[in-house]
Amino acid sequence: QVQLVESGGGLVQAGGSLRLSCAASGSIRSIDFMGWYRQAPGKQRELVARIFSGGATNYADFVKGRFTISRDNAKNTVYLQMNSLKPEDTAVYYCNSMLVTSYRGNYWGQGTQVTVSS
C-alpha cells in the first residue's frame, strides 16, 4: 500500500520561509511525477508545483520566483521550499504523486497546514 507522508507545515510571518517534505513509501516501481497542491478555505484545490521523473518542473504563476520544488529520487521524496510567503499562501498543502506499483495510480497525502500571518 502506498503512503505519502507530508511534513514541514506551520505558522510563519509574511516574508518568511518554510520547507515542506513528502515521502512516498510502499511497493513503488517507478514515479512519474510528484507535486504539491493547495486548498484554502472556500476555494478549489489548485496546483502549486510539480516535478517529473526526468527533472522537468512546472509552477503555478502565483509562486514563480518564490517557491522551488526539488526531489530526491533515492528517497522517493519531494520538497517544496517556500520563500517570501504571503498571507494568501495560507492553505492546506497536499502532496500528490502519479506512480506505479502493480498498476499506475494517483495518490494523495493527508495534507499539512501552512499559515502565513500578516
C-alpha positions in Angstrom: 0.0 0.0 0.0 1.3 3.4 -1.0 1.6 6.2 1.5 2.5 9.9 1.0 3.6 11.5 4.3 4.0 15.2 4.4 5.8 17.3 7.0 7.1 20.8 7.4 3.9 22.9 7.6 3.3 25.5 10.3 2.9 29.2 11.2 5.2 31.8 9.7 5.1 35.6 9.4 4.7 37.2 6.0 8.1 37.3 4.2 9.3 34.2 5.9 10.1 30.7 4.6 9.0 27.1 5.1 10.1 23.9 3.6 7.6 21.1 3.0 8.7 17.4 2.6 6.7 14.5 1.2 8.0 10.9 1.3 6.4 8.2 -0.7 6.5 4.6 0.6 5.2 1.2 -0.4 5.9 -1.2 -3.2 6.8 1.5 -5.7 8.3 0.5 -9.0 8.6 4.0 -10.5 7.3 7.5 -10.1 6.0 9.6 -13.0 5.8 12.8 -11.0 5.5 14.2 -7.5 4.0 17.6 -6.7 2.1 19.9 -4.4 -1.4 21.2 -4.5 -3.1 23.6 -2.0 -6.6 24.3 -0.9 -7.6 27.4 1.0 -10.9 27.6 2.9 -13.8 28.1 0.4 -11.6 27.6 -2.6 -10.8 24.8 -5.0 -7.7 22.7 -4.7 -5.0 24.1 -7.1 -1.7 23.0 -8.4 1.3 24.7 -6.8 4.3 22.9 -8.4 5.2 19.5 -9.9 8.4 17.7 -10.8 8.6 14.9 -13.3 10.9 11.9 -13.3 13.2 13.5 -15.8 13.6 16.6 -13.7 11.3 18.9 -15.6 9.2 21.2 -13.4 6.1 23.3 -13.7 4.9 26.0 -11.3 1.7 28.0 -10.8 2.2 31.6 -11.8 1.4 32.8 -8.3 4.5 31.0 -6.9 7.0 31.5 -9.6 10.2 33.1 -8.3 9.2 32.3 -4.7 8.8 28.6 -4.4 11.2 25.8 -5.6 10.3 22.2 -6.0 13.0 19.5 -5.8 13.2 15.8 -5.5 15.4 13.1 -4.0 14.8 10.1 -6.2 16.7 7.7 -4.0 14.4 8.5 -1.1 11.2 9.0 -3.2 10.9 12.3 -1.5 9.8 15.7 -2.9 10.5 19.1 -1.3 8.9 22.5 -1.6 11.0 25.4 -0.5 8.7 28.3 0.0 10.2 31.8 0.4 8.7 35.3 0.6 5.5 33.8 1.9 2.3 35.9 1.7 -0.9 35.7 3.8 -2.6 34.5 0.6 -0.4 31.4 0.6 -2.3 30.2 3.7 -3.8 26.8 2.9 -3.6 23.1 3.4 -0.9 21.8 1.2 -1.3 18.3 -0.3 1.4 16.1 -1.7 0.4 14.3 -4.9 2.1 11.6 -7.0 1.4 9.5 -10.0 3.4 6.3 -9.5 3.5 2.7 -10.5 3.1 -0.3 -8.2 1.4 -3.2 -9.8 -0.6 -0.5 -11.7 -0.3 3.2 -12.3 -2.2 5.2 -9.8 -2.7 8.8 -8.5 -2.1 9.2 -4.8 -2.5 12.0 -2.2 -1.1 12.8 1.2 -3.2 13.8 4.2 -2.3 17.5 3.9 -0.2 19.9 6.0 -1.4 23.3 7.2 0.6 26.4 6.2 -0.5 29.6 7.8 1.1 32.9 7.0 0.3 35.8 9.3 0.4 39.5 8.2 
